[in-house]
Amino acid sequence: MGVNWNWNKEQESIADKIKKWFNPDREPLEKKAIMAQYRLKTAISRINNYVEKLNERDRELFNNVVEALMRRDEKRAKIYAKETAEIRKVAKQLLTVQYALEHAALKLETFLIYGGAINEVGPVIGVMKQALGILKSVAPDIWIDLQYAVRELETAMGSSIVDISADIESGLDSEARKIFEEARIIAEQKVKERFAELPKTIGVPETEQGRASPTA
């Protein structure tokens, strides 16, 4: 089997482009897009850590539900079950944001490496603004960091910013909405895969388990 020398050349070409990101003569949009990309990747990593912690807490609570039912303590089982349902609702919200931001990060990375029209950054900002609306209530520390990423991009594009956390729906174009809707569908499926269904005998509706609840 021969060696694909063209692959090495391609890697070198991309590596050269990445090095140019830090060129002081680089255009303002690209410089700020680099910082936004870094913040995006950081946010995605932190969201993943959040979800893992929620998974652990969910397993503990689910076991408590089962043990309470085995003791015929239905009242306590319902208390644990409701807390479990709340955790799953938050997990679905975070997973939705994570998948949407991953899509946005890929789009921004493509813009940085291969170039493109400035309006291609618009949907990325739209997704990030939608994410801000969700993160503000469930992960305020990540929300703060992501605001800076939005500010970097909007400033570079010449947008005037008064309060980027306000009216997150304004300017959210159809592509950004589509990205988030796809992310919601994936998140809902992942919740079903990750979390065991609560016993129906304790009467917690499926919507309260994070299976079909809205994320915004």
FIMI-387774 format. One record per atom (N, C-alpha, C, O): x, y, z; residue in three letters. Coordinates in steps of 0.1 Angstrom, whole numbers, plus 5000, padded with zeros to 4 digits. Layout:
REM FIMI-387774
XYZALA;...
//
This chain:
REM FIMI-387774
500849885000MET;500050005000MET;500950125000MET;501750145009MET;500750214990GLY;501650334989GLY;501250444999GLY;500150445005GLY;502250535001VAL;502050645010VAL;501350765002VAL;501850794991VAL;500350825008ASN;499750935002ASN;500451065005ASN;500251125016ASN;501451104997TRP;502251224999TRP;501451344999TRP;501751445005TRP;500351344991ASN;499451464990ASN;498851495003ASN;498551615006ASN;498551395011TRP;498051425024TRP;498951505033TRP;498451595040TRP;500251475032ASN;501151555040ASN;501251705035ASN;501251795043ASN;501151715022LYS;501151855017LYS;499951935021LYS;500052045024LYS;498751855021GLU;497551925025GLU;497651965040GLU;497152075043GLU;498151875048GLN;498351905062GLN;499252025064GLN;498952115073GLN;500352035057GLU;501252145058GLU;500552275054GLU;500752375060GLU;499752265043SER;499052385039SER;498052435049SER;498052555052SER;497352345056ILE;496352385066ILE;497152445078ILE;496752545084ILE;498252375081ALA;499052425093ALA;499652565090ALA;499652645099ALA;500052585078ASP;500552725074ASP;499452825076ASP;499652935081ASP;498152785072LYS;497052885074LYS;496852905089LYS;496553025092LYS;496852805097ILE;496652825111ILE;497652915117ILE;497353005125ILE;498952905113LYS;500052995118LYS;499753135114LYS;500053225122LYS;499153155103LYS;498853295098LYS;497753355107LYS;497553475106LYS;496953275115TRP;495953335123TRP;496553435133TRP;495853535136TRP;497753415137PHE;498353495147PHE;499253605141PHE;500053675148PHE;499153625128ASN;499853735121ASN;499253865125ASN;498053885124ASN;500053965130PRO;499454085134PRO;498854165124PRO;498054265126PRO;499054135111ASP;498454205100ASP;497154145095ASP;496554195086ASP;496754045102ARG;495553975099ARG;494254065100ARG;494254155109ARG;493254045092GLU;492054135093GLU;491354115106GLU;491354005112GLU;490754225111PRO;490054225124PRO;489054115125PRO;488954055136PRO;488254095115LEU;487153985116LEU;487853855119LEU;487353775127LEU;488853825111GLU;489553695113GLU;490153675127GLU;490053575133GLU;490753785132LYS;491353785145LYS;490253755156LYS;490453675165LYS;489153825155LYS;488153815164LYS;487453675163LYS;486953615173LYS;487353625151ALA;486753495148ALA;487653385155ALA;487053285159ALA;488953405155ILE;489853315161ILE;489553305176ILE;489453195182ILE;489353425183MET;489053425197MET;487653365200MET;487453295209MET;486753395191ALA;485353335192ALA;485453185191ALA;484753115198ALA;486153135182GLN;486352995180GLN;486852925192GLN;486452825196GLN;487852985198TYR;488452935210TYR;487452935222TYR;487352835229TYR;486653035223ARG;485653045234ARG;484552945231ARG;484052885240ARG;484252925218LEU;483252825215LEU;483652685219LEU;482952605225LEU;484852645215LYS;485452515219LYS;485452495234LYS;485152385239LYS;485852605241THR;485952595256THR;484552575261THR;484352495271THR;483552645256ALA;482152635261ALA;481652485258ALA;480952435267ALA;481952435247ILE;481452295243ILE;482052195253ILE;481352105258ILE;483352215256SER;484052125266SER;483352135280SER;483152035286SER;483152255284ARG;482552275297ARG;481152225298ARG;480752165308ARG;480352235287ILE;479052185287ILE;479052035288ILE;478251975295ILE;479951975281ASN;480151825282ASN;480451775296ASN;479851675301ASN;481251855303ASN;481551825317ASN;480251835326ASN;480051755335ASN;479451935323TYR;478251955330TYR;477351835329TYR;476751785338TYR;477251795316VAL;476351675313VAL;476751555320VAL;475951475325VAL;478051535320GLU;478651415327GLU;478251415341GLU;477951305347GLU;478351525348LYS;478051535362LYS;476551515364LYS;476151455374LYS;475751565355LEU;474251545356LEU;473951395354LEU;473151335361LEU;474751325345ASN;474551185344ASN;474851105357ASN;474051015360ASN;475851145363GLU;476251075376GLU;475151105387GLU;474751005393GLU;474651225388ARG;473651255397ARG;472351185394ARG;471651145403ARG;472051175381ASP;470851105377ASP;470850955381ASP;469850905385ASP;472050895379ARG;472150755383ARG;471950735398ARG;471250635402ARG;472450825406GLU;472250815420GLU;470750835424GLU;470250755432GLU;470150925418LEU;468750955421LEU;467850835416LEU;466850795423LEU;468150785404PHE;467350675399PHE;467450555408PHE;466450485410PHE;468650525413ASN;468850415422ASN;468050445435ASN;467450345441ASN;467950565439ASN;467150605451ASN;465650575449ASN;464950535458ASN;465250605436VAL;463850585433VAL;463550435434VAL;462550395440VAL;464450355428VAL;464250205428VAL;464250155443VAL;463350075446VAL;465150195451GLU;465250145464GLU;464050185473GLU;463550115481GLU;463550315470ALA;462350355477ALA;461150275474ALA;460350245482ALA;461050245461LEU;459950155456LEU;460050015462LEU;458949955466LEU;461249965463MET;461449835469MET;460949835484MET;460549725489MET;461149945491ARG;460749955505ARG;459249995506ARG;458750015516ARG;458550005494ARG;457150055493ARG;456950195498ARG;455850225503ARG;457950275497ASP;457950415501ASP;457650495489ASP;458550565484ASP;456450495484GLU;456150565472GLU;456250715473GLU;456650785463GLU;455950775485LYS;456050915486LYS;457550965484LYS;457751065477LYS;458450895490ARG;459850935488ARG;460350905474ARG;461150985468ARG;459850795468ALA;460250765454ALA;459750875445ALA;460550915435ALA;458650935447LYS;458151045439LYS;459051175440LYS;459251245431LYS;459451195453ILE;460351305455ILE;461651295447ILE;462151385440ILE;462251175448TYR;463451145440TYR;463251155425TYR;464051205417TYR;462051105421ALA;461751095407ALA;461551235401ALA;461951265390ALA;460951325409LYS;460751465404LYS;462151535402LYS;462351615393LYS;463051505412GLU;464351565411GLU;465151515399GLU;465851585391GLU;464951385396THR;465551315385THR;464951385372THR;465751405362THR;463651405371ALA;463051465359ALA;463651605357ALA;463851635345ALA;463851685367GLU;464451815365GLU;465851805360GLU;466151885351GLU;466651715365ILE;467951695360ILE;467951665345ILE;468751715337ILE;467051575341ARG;466951535327ARG;466551655318ARG;466951665306ARG;465651735323LYS;465251855315LYS;466451945312LYS;466651995301LYS;467251965323VAL;468452055321VAL;469451985312VAL;470052045304VAL;469651855313ALA;470551775305ALA;470151795290ALA;471051805282ALA;468851785287LYS;468451795274LYS;468751935268LYS;469151955257LYS;468552045277GLN;468852175273GLN;470352195269GLN;470652255259GLN;471152135278LEU;472652145276LEU;473052075264LEU;473952115256LEU;472451955262LEU;472851875250LEU;472451945237LEU;473151945227LEU;471252015237THR;470852085226THR;471852195223THR;472252215211THR;472252275233VAL;473252375231VAL;474552325226VAL;475152375217VAL;474952215232GLN;476252155228GLN;476352115213GLN;477252145206GLN;475252045209TYR;475252005195TYR;475152125185TYR;475752125174TYR;474352225189ALA;474252345181ALA;475552425180ALA;475952465169ALA;476252435191LEU;477552505192LEU;478652425184LEU;479552485178LEU;478552295184GLU;479552215177GLU;479352245162GLU;480352255155GLU;478152255158HIS;477852285144HIS;478352425140HIS;479052445130HIS;478152525149ALA;478552665147ALA;480152665147ALA;480652735139ALA;480752595156ALA;482252595157ALA;482852535144ALA;483852585139ALA;482252435138LEU;482652375126LEU;482552475114LEU;483452495106LEU;481452545114LYS;481252645104LYS;482252765105LYS;482752805095LYS;482552805117LEU;483452915119LEU;484852865116LEU;485652945110LEU;485152735119GLU;486552685116GLU;486752675101GLU;487852705096GLU;485652635094THR;485752635079THR;485952775073THR;486752795064THR;485352875079PHE;485553015075PHE;486953055077PHE;487553125068PHE;487553015088LEU;488853065092LEU;489952995083LEU;490853065079LEU;489752875080ILE;490752795072ILE;490652825057ILE;491652845050ILE;489452825052TYR;489252835038TYR;488752965033TYR;488752995021TYR;488353055042GLY;487853185039GLY;486453175034GLY;485853065033GLY;485853295031GLY;484453295026GLY;483953435028GLY;484553525033GLY;482653445025ALA;481953575026ALA;481653605041ALA;481453515049ALA;481653735044ILE;481453775058ILE;480053735063ILE;479853705075ILE;479053725054ASN;477753695058ASN;477653545063ASN;476553505068ASN;478653465060GLU;478653325065GLU;478853315080GLU;478553215086GLU;479253425086VAL;479453425100VAL;478153455107VAL;477953425119VAL;477153505100GLY;475853545105GLY;475153425112GLY;474753445124GLY;474953315106PRO;474353205113PRO;475053155125PRO;474353105135PRO;476353165125VAL;477153135137VAL;476753215149VAL;476453175160VAL;476653345147ILE;476153445157ILE;474753415161ILE;474453415173ILE;473853375152GLY;472553345155GLY;472453225164GLY;471653225174GLY;473153125162VAL;473153005170VAL;473653035184VAL;473152995194VAL;474753115185MET;475353155197MET;474353235206MET;474353215218MET;473653325199LYS;472653405207LYS;471553315212LYS;471053335223LYS;471053225204GLN;470053125209GLN;470553045221GLN;469853025231GLN;471853005220ALA;472452935231ALA;472553015244ALA;472352965255ALA;472753145242LEU;472853235254LEU;471553235262LEU;471453235274LEU;470353235254GLY;469053235261GLY;468853105269GLY;468153115280GLY;469452995266ILE;469352875273ILE;470352865285ILE;469952835296ILE;471552905282LEU;472652895292LEU;472452985304LEU;472952965315LEU;471753105301LYS;471653205312LYS;471053145325LYS;471453185336LYS;470053055323SER;469352995335SER;469952865340SER;469852835351SER;470652795331VAL;471152655335VAL;472652655337VAL;473152565345VAL;473452745331ALA;474852745332ALA;475352885331ALA;476052915321ALA;475152975340PRO;475453115339PRO;476953145337PRO;477253245331PRO;477853055342ASP;479253075341ASP;479653065326ASP;480453135321ASP;479052965319ILE;479352945305ILE;478653055297ILE;479253095287ILE;477553095301TRP;476753205295TRP;477653335294TRP;477653395284TRP;478353365305ILE;479153485305ILE;480253475295ILE;480553565287ILE;480953355294ASP;482053335285ASP;481553345270ASP;482253405262ASP;480453295268LEU;479853285254LEU;479453425250LEU;479553455238LEU;479053515259GLN;478753655255GLN;479953725249GLN;479853795239GLN;481153695254TYR;482353755249TYR;482553705235TYR;483053785226TYR;482253585232ALA;482453535218ALA;481553605209ALA;481953635198ALA;480253625213VAL;479353695204VAL;479753835202VAL;479753885191VAL;480253895213ARG;480754035212ARG;481954045202ARG;481954145194ARG;482853955203GLU;483953955193GLU;483453955179GLU;483954035171GLU;482553865176LEU;482053855162LEU;481253965158LEU;481454015146LEU;480354015166GLU;479454125162GLU;480254255161GLU;479954335152GLU;481254275169THR;482054395168THR;482854385155THR;482954485148THR;483354275152ALA;484154255139ALA;483254275127ALA;483754325117ALA;482054245128MET;481154265116MET;480454405116MET;479654435107MET;480854485126GLY;480454625126GLY;479054635132GLY;478454745130GLY;478554535140SER;477254545146SER;477354635159SER;478354625166SER;476354715161SER;476354795174SER;475754705184SER;474654655182SER;476354695196ILE;475854615207ILE;475554695219ILE;476354775224ILE;474254685223VAL;473854755236VAL;473754655247VAL;474354675257VAL;473054545244ASP;472954445254ASP;472754315246ASP;471654285242ASP;473754235245ILE;473654115236ILE;472854005242ILE;472553915235ILE;472554015255SER;471753915262SER;470253945260SER;469453855263SER;469954055255ALA;468554095253ALA;468054055239ALA;468754065229ALA;466754025238ASP;466053995226ASP;466853895217ASP;467253935206ASP;467153785222ILE;468053685215ILE;467453635202ILE;468153585193ILE;466153655201GLU;465453595189GLU;465653695177GLU;465653645165GLU;465953825179SER;466053915168SER;467253885159SER;468353865165SER;467053885146GLY;468153855137GLY;468553715136GLY;469453675129GLY;467753625142LEU;468153485141LEU;467553425128LEU;466353405127LEU;468453405118ASP;467953375105ASP;467553225104ASP;467653145114ASP;466953195093SER;466353065091SER;467352945093SER;467052845098SER;468652975088GLU;469652865089GLU;470052835104GLU;470152725108GLU;470152945112ALA;470452925126ALA;469352855133ALA;469552765141ALA;468052885129ARG;466952815135ARG;466952675132ARG;466652585140ARG;467252645119LYS;467352505115LYS;468352425122LYS;468152315126LYS;469552485124ILE;470652425132ILE;470152385146ILE;470352275150ILE;469452485152PHE;469052455166PHE;467952355167PHE;467852275176PHE;467052355157GLU;465952255157GLU;466552115155GLU;466152015161GLU;467552095146GLU;468251965144GLU;468951925157GLU;468951815161GLU;469552025164ALA;470251995177ALA;469251945187ALA;469551855195ALA;468052005187ARG;467051965197ARG;466651815195ARG;466451745204ARG;466451785182ILE;466051645179ILE;467151545183ILE;466851445189ILE;468451575181ILE;469551495185ILE;469551485200ILE;469751375205ILE;469451595207ALA;469451595221ALA;468351515227ALA;468651435237ALA;467151525222GLU;466051435227GLU;466351295226GLU;466051215235GLU;466951255214GLN;467351115212GLN;468451065222GLN;468350955227GLN;469351155224LYS;470451125234LYS;469951105248LYS;470451025255LYS;469051185252VAL;468451175265VAL;467751045267VAL;467950975277VAL;467050995256LYS;466450865257LYS;467450755258LYS;467250655265LYS;468650775251GLU;469650675252GLU;470450665265GLU;470750565270GLU;470650785271ARG;471450795283ARG;470750765296ARG;471350715305ARG;469450805296PHE;468750795309PHE;467750685309PHE;466850675299PHE;467750605319ALA;466750495320ALA;465350555323ALA;465250655330ALA;464350495318GLU;462950555320GLU;462550525334GLU;462750415340GLU;461950635340LEU;461450615354LEU;460250525354LEU;459450515345LEU;460150455365PRO;459050365367PRO;457650435365PRO;457450545372PRO;456750385357LYS;455550455355LYS;454650445367LYS;453650525368LYS;454850365377THR;454050355389THR;454050475397THR;453150495405THR;455150555396ILE;455250675404ILE;454650795398ILE;454550905404ILE;454150785386GLY;453350885379GLY;454051015375GLY;453351115375GLY;455251005371VAL;455951125366VAL;455751125351VAL;456151035344VAL;455051235345PRO;454851245331PRO;456151235323PRO;457151285328PRO;456051185311GLU;457151175302GLU;457751315299GLU;459051325298GLU;456951415298THR;457451545295THR;458251605306THR;459151685304THR;458051555318GLU;458751605330GLU;460151535331GLU;460951575339GLU;460351425323GLN;461551355323GLN;462551415313GLN;463651355310GLN;462151525306GLY;463051585297GLY;462951525283GLY;463751555274GLY;461851445281ARG;461751385268ARG;461251475257ARG;461551465245ARG;460251565261ALA;459651645251ALA;459451785255ALA;458651865250ALA;460151825265SER;460051965270SER;460752065262SER;461752025256SER;460252185261PRO;460952295253PRO;462252335259PRO;462352325271PRO;463252375251THR;464552415256THR;464752555256THR;465852605260THR;463752635252ALA;463952775253ALA;462652845257ALA;462652965258ALA;
//
